[in-house]
């Protein structure tokens, strides 16, 4: 695989900046094969997940932003996902699904490299994923930090102690199997939360 270039992109409405990996043209076919399922049938949201996992640097930060910016509203999350998707296409035009086909063997390919069904015309393209699959961070937005002790130490002192003494309440593991990502979120008391801001 060739050297990769990072390109800064921005979500216009908020100015949130993130980086996208620019894929060399000669590597597009190999990368698209990774997005293929056994049948090649994939919905737009699954294709977006593939794009986010493969081409967005610091994915957790981006998903956290989407969760906060949308307030957990599904329609706003979908709009932000669509904006991020469009930014990826600006950097990697060959990944635009309008120029892709699903071959008879179920592999997603560039339209000019063989015959197949256009990706955006496959029977699964318009299928909508469940809310928890749209953004794995949404589940965490509902978690309220618990009250901690009235007084806190310096942040340096807090960080030098072990996690149990920091008032950690729980660790939550959230699996996102479609793109092989596991997110671990630690929940702390409000006093510790203030120290990290």
PyMOL commands that set and color helices and strands:
alter all, ss='L'
color gray80, all
select helices_A, chain A and resi 25-35+44-55+59-70+74-91+93-95+97-99+111-113+119-121+131-134+138-141+155-160+163-166+177-179+190-196
alter helices_A, ss='H'
color red, helices_A
select strands_A, chain A and resi 5-11+16-22+100-102+108-110+117-118+170-176+181-187
alter strands_A, ss='S'
color yellow, strands_A
deselect
rebuild
show_as cartoon
